[in-house]
Amino acid sequence: TGLQQKSVSYQTLLCKHIVRIFYLSSVRLRLTVLCPSQILCLYDSLDAINVDKVVEYVKGLQQEDGSFAGDKWGEIDTRFSFCAVATLALLGKMDTINVDKAVEFVLSCMNFDGGFGCRPGSESHAGQIYCCTGFLSLTGQLHQLNADLLGWWLCERQLPSGGLNGRPEKLPDVCYSWWVLASLKIIGRIHWIDKAKLQRFILACQDEETGGFADRPGDMVDPFHTLFGVAGLSLLGDEAIKPVNPVLCMPEDVLQRVGLQPDLLS
């Protein structure tokens, strides 16, 4: 049908655009490698890129201490550790890096409260915690966590409104319905928060006219918060939404197709 032809045409154009990003961009590891890899997996089109060149690029960003730089300018951050291993896991190339050293670096960023920062000694933050728990899931090292201590820090992020914040004394934000909730799901402590209150908060952030989600009720909607609002509702068990994997924020059926099953604690 005409609709199917348009869908195929859009998919082809999108994949071609992503391939150009791989070869022409030198911005950030998370933007130019992980995100395109996820999209190409969604469309079953990883064969559109030179996987060996992508692996070579990611491998070249690993430092002697096991950390990963985000780009050629050398910024170090646990987000890049996650992006690196997530990309390589999707490509089936995890054995091309020094995984033991990478794990050692991420564990060095663990704090007394059970959380993680961007570098050793940095403040715990929900976004970094998601990256580090996801990293440890993909590398089979979740047993290194203190799940109860970390779970307590994460569940304390829920505010009276039902929403979640990223660190103490901050406002709630729909995006943390993903970063916090996914982390709790990974460590098997998602039942420690009030799911019904969080669901009401997320839905209150949806614009009835456009359908998109904002960071907080009444604010302007955008694709970023829409993605994480919908993904958060999936983790809360909304049956109208496809099951989303908490480690890679991708549909579970896609990961099954590529043969990837990240570890989760029970």
ABEGO torsion letter per residue (X at the ends): XAAAAAAAAAAAAAAAAAAAAAAABABBAAAAAAAAAAAAAAAGAAAABBAAAAAAAAAAABBAAGBBBABAAGBBBAAAAAAAAAAAAAAGAAAABBAAAAAAAAAAABBAAGBBBABBGBBBBAAAAAAAAAAAAAAGAAAABBAAAAAAAAAAABBAAGBBBABBGBBBBAAAAAAAAAAAAAAGAAAABBAAAAAAAAAAABBAAAGBBBABBGBBBBAAAAAAAAAAAAAAGBAABBBBBAAAGBBAAAAAAAGBBBBBBX
